[in-house]
Amino acid sequence: MTFAWQVGSGPRWQGGEPVDAPVDGRDADGYADLRTYATIGDGRTIALVSRGGSIDWLPLPAVDSPPPFAALLDAPAGGAIRLAPVEEHTSSRRYVEGGNVLETTFTTASGVVTVTDSLNTGQAGRLPWCELARRIDGVSGQVRMRGEIAPGTLLGAASPWASDTVHGTVLRVDGLTLAPRTLHDAGVDVEERRVVAWFETTPGSRHLLGLVATDEEPLPLPSPEAMDAGVDRTIDTWRRWSRSCRYDGPWSTVVARSALVLKQLIHAPSGGIAAAATTSLPESRTEPKGWDYRFSWVRDTAYSLTVLLQLGVLEEVHAAMSHMLRILRAQPDATSVLHALDGSDPGAEVTSHDVPGWRGAQPVVTGNRATDQLQLGVYGDLFSIVQLYVDAGNVLDAPTGRLMTRIADLAADRWRSKDAGMWELTDEQHYTTSKLGCWQALRHAAHLADVGQIPGDADRWRYEADAIRAWVDEHCWSESLGAYEWYPGAGRLDASILLHAISGFDRGDRMRSTLDAIERELTFDGHVVRWSGAEHEEEAFVACSFWMVAARAWCGQVDLARERMEHLVATVPNDVGIMAEMIEPATGAFAGNLPQALSHLALVNAALTIQTVERDGLPDEA
């Protein structure tokens, strides 16, 4: 299979800016560079906005719905919402302070104009419909702007059309109804499948291109003036939420942005947390590796809640954890790895070779094959957030206590089994970090039993945790590597072992030697790949690089941790602080789905870890 995406083929990036490239790095086929995307969200869906002013990804009504705007994966027919000056221009952008409303300034030879993009919220939170507002403010001179709302084919599943109604034109695609809204336009052209609006700006002028959308529901039509006012209301809403986050360390800007990205990925109706906002963005240059990450993983949810709780965010933590525990209680063996954002079964993975894919990367997929995998590590992930929740001064209910007892017993019984590992591979092995996930779960279970939060035999859980430690010490340490190996006899390294410097399994000589081995064999220009040899098929995994920061700090190497952290925050986030799943070390180009929860929460955890170790010192067991 041939890919349009090749290593080093896109623009190089320096300090978040493209070098010798179009404003959004868009290629001849119409695909923008992944690093050019900012995101806006409303608690149910997320839009990707390019530096050039094109919204190339917007699933409706929810982030896991089919996307009527998907030029990200299908430039010819995927659909987009475009807004930019007609004449040649440059752009700069930022988020309005304290929130997820994006402000892009376009500069042309004839003037300057600012576009403020918002997925509006209501008076009491999320609106029951989707409301996109693109406010246009004239700054200087006179600028002619072209706006376009052109829905696509739902990734090849439907055909959009424009429909006349008593209240004006709406666009329809499958069950979606989309109403364009304009304020002070200079003309609107209605075509068979799209609407084009024109605007003429002058200093101090105010215009708006908006969209209201529902799915198999009646469609409200707020006035353009009300939608414009909704932008200011949304800015205030985000600022209030941001004030609930507590972090006063040296990386406050990137920590705050990552917290806001994690907030975007929380599905407000259920509390579920999406692993990412997109599907099928390629991880590999040589293999068809693109997955649908618009689901809620137990692992990613636990990690996200851990950092949000440390930031002082309680409401979302409670909602998401309750949602996750409710789903696990309904399962006969509580082994779900992921679920749909509403808690339902995500269904089988479906592939399509008819949709082009981003820069030719195939296939485009919906669903995820990991649904039925056994991943023993999730036991530890789940217990880590439950213990943190309790230790923060909260109390478990009786059904949750019984669930956690059942999961602890499963960990005690199943730790000897092979599984798919953290990386969801089809090759089942006795992965070292899977065993350590069970060790982590049993240690936390014993603690929760000791403090009266769950019933069960704490002595048995401690005994099995000690048995796991002995087994890992005997079978998973490689003298030739000077490191914990991927699985017994593998002769290869796995970067997920970094998580167990963080968990506290080992912060001594063996772990420090393992960190050094990972630096030698898995690290490229300061960025870490997932396992030995992964660099031949995929880019560096962003979360692994930040895990290295936290691992160094917990192992008493804070100076090394700080040095690595400074390098990463300077090279990984784009100009507005968004991070993808992977990054090409040589150029800074993004790969994989975005925005990626695991990347952002790993950054926050690294910053919090350095702050904790510098303030409190290392625990006695370190």
ABEGO torsion letter per residue (X at the ends): XBBABBBGABBBBBGGBBBGBBAAGBBAAGBBBAAABBBBBAGABBBBBBAAGBBABBBOABAABBBABAAAABAAAAEBBBBBBABBBBBBBBBBBGBABBBBBBBBAAEBBBBBBBBBBBAAEBBABBBBBBBBBBABEBBBBBBBBBBBAGGGABBBBBBBBAAEBBBBBEABBBBBBBBGBAEBBBBAABBBBBBBBBBGBBBBBBBBBBBGBBBBBBBAAAAAAAAAAAAAAAAAAAAABBBABAAAAAAAAAAAAAAAABBAAAGBBBABABBGBBABAABBBBBBAABBBAAAAAAAAAAAAAAGBAAAAAAAAAAAAAAAAABAAGABABBBAAGBBAEBBBBBAABAEBGGBOBBBBEBAAAABBBAAAAAAAAAAAAAAAAAGBBBBAAAAAAAAAAAAAAAAAAABBBAEAAGBABBBBBAAAAAAAAAAAAAAAAAAAAGABBEBAAAAAAAAAAAAAAAAAAABBAAAGBBBABBGAGBBBAAAAAAAAAGABABAAAAAAAAAAAAAABBGGBBBABBGAAAABBBBAAAAAAAAAAAAAAGBAAAAAAAAAAAAAAABBAAGBBBABBBAAAGBBBEBOBBAAAAAAAAAAAAAAAAAAAAEBBAAX
